[in-house]
Amino acid sequence: MGPASAHPCRTSIPWQGLLLTASLFTFWNVPTTAQPSIEAVPPIVAEGKEVLLLVHNMSQDLIGYNWYKGERVDANYRIIGYNVASSQESPPGPAYSNRETPYPNGSLLIQSITPNDTGSYTLQVIDTNLTSEEVLGRFDVESVQSFSVDPVVSAGTTASIMTGVLAGVALI
C-alpha cells in the first residue's frame, strides 16, 4: 500500500486576510500633515516674567498670521499680526499692550506678565490659498505671593536646627 497523497489546504485562514488588509492600508495610507500646535514656555508664568507661545508644525506655505486674546478670532481682541512675505509686523490691534513680539515662525513673546494675561490665545494662520486655520494655546500666571517663602520659622523648627548644630559641634 502506497503513502496517502496529501491534499493541499484549500480553505482560507482568516488571519491571512487581515494581514493582507493591514498591508494594503499601510501602503495606501496617505501621510497627513501635522497640525500646528502652541506650547506655552513656561506653561505657568510668574508675574513680571515672560512667556513664549511657541508654535510647532507651522505650514511652510503661509502668507501671514494674527494673534488674538481669547478662544476665537475677534477683531476686538486682536493683538498683532505678521506678514511673512514682507517679514514685517502688521499694525497692532486693540488687545496689543506694547509687551508682545511676534516672530517669523509664528511664535509670540509676551513680556512683563500680569495676572490679566492668564488664559487662552488664538493663532490665526493664513495660507497662500487664503484659507485660515485657528489654533488655541494657553498659559496661567502665578502671582508673586505664591512664590514667597513664609519668613516665620516655628519654635519647633528652630529647636531642631539648634539641636543639630550643637550635636555637630559636640562631635568635632
N, C-alpha and C positions, 0 to 999 in steps of 0.2 A: 504494500500500500504506500503510495507516494505522499509527500507532505501536502497538507491542505494549503491551497493558494490563499494568500491574504488579500482581502478586498480593501481598496483604499476608502478612507472615510469620506463620504460624500455629504455629510451634514456640516452645516456652518457652525462654528463656535462663536457664541455671542460676543466674547471679548475681542475677537479679531475685527468685527465690525466697528466696535467702539474705538479700537486702536486706529483703524483706517480713518474714521471720522475725526478723531483728535488730530491726526497727522494733517489732514486736509485743512482743518481750521487753523492749524499752526502756520501753514504756508499761505493760506488765503487771507489771513487776518491782516488788514492794512494797519500799519502803525499809526496811532493817534498822536497828535501834537500835544505837548504838555501845556496845561493851562497855567496862566500866570497866577502867582500867589504872593501874598505880602507877609513878611516876617518882621515883627517889631523887635528891634535890638536896642536895649533890652526890652522884654515884654512888660516888665514892671519898672517904671522910671521914678527915681527920686525927684522930688520937687526941686526945680532950679537946674536940673541936669538936662541932657539932650537925648533924643531918641531918633533912630534911623528906621524909617519904614522902608525896608529893603525888599525890592521886587525880584522875584525869581521867575524864570521861564518867560521873559518878555519877548514878544514877537519881534522878528527882525524886519518885517515889512510894515512898520507903523509910521505915521506922519506926525503924531503928537499924542499928548495925554494931558489930562486935567486931574487935579486932586480936590476932593470935597470933604468937608467935615460932616460926619453923619453916615447913615447907611444907604444913601441914594444920591443920584445926580440931581442937584438942585442949584440953579444959578445963584440963589441967595446964600448958599453955603460953600460956594467955590472959593478955594484957597488960591491956587495958582496953576498954571499950565506950562507946558514946554513944547516948542515946535522943533521937532527932530531935524527937519530939512534945513532950517536956518540956524540950528543949535542955539536958540535963544528962548528965554522965558517969555511967556505971553503976559499981558498985563494982569496984575493980581486982581482977585475977586473980593467980595465983601468980607469973607472969613479970613483974609490974609492979615497977619499981625506983625509983619516985618521980622519974624523969627524963623520963617520957613525957607528952605533952599531946595529947589528941585535939581535932580541930576539927569544927565542924558540917558542913563539906564532905567529911568522911571522911578527911582527911589526918591524919598523926601526926607530931609533932615529938619527936625524941629528942635530949636534951642530954647533954653530958659523955660523949661516946662512948668506949667501951673496946674493946679487941680482941675481947672476948666478944660484942659486939653484931653483929659481922660475920655476914652470912648472909641467909637468906630470912625474909620476914614474910608472913603471910596476913591478908588483909582479908576478913571475912565480912559481906556486905551482906544485910540482911533487908528485904524489901519489904512493902507493905501486904497482900499475899496470903499473908504468912508464908512466902514462898519465899526460900530463901537461895542466894546465889551467892558463890563464893570467888575471890579474885584474889590472885596472887602478886607480890611485889616483893622486891628485894634490894639490898644495898649492901655494900661492902667497907671495912674500916678499915685505914688505913695508919699504922703506928706512927710515933712521933715520931722515932725513929732514922733512918727512911727520908728524912726531910726535912732532917736535919742536914747541914751542909757540912763536909767534911774540913778541919780547921784547918791541916794540914801542907801547906806550899807547897814544891814541889821546887826544887832549886838551879837547874835549867834555867829554870823559870818566873821565879824571882827575877832571874836574869841577863837574861832577855828584857825584863822590866819596866824594869830599871835601864838597859839599852841604849836603850830607847825614851825614857825620861825624859832621859837625857844627850843624845840626838840632838835632842830637842825644845828643850832648853836651849841647845844649840850653835846652833840656827837663830835664836834670839832675839837 
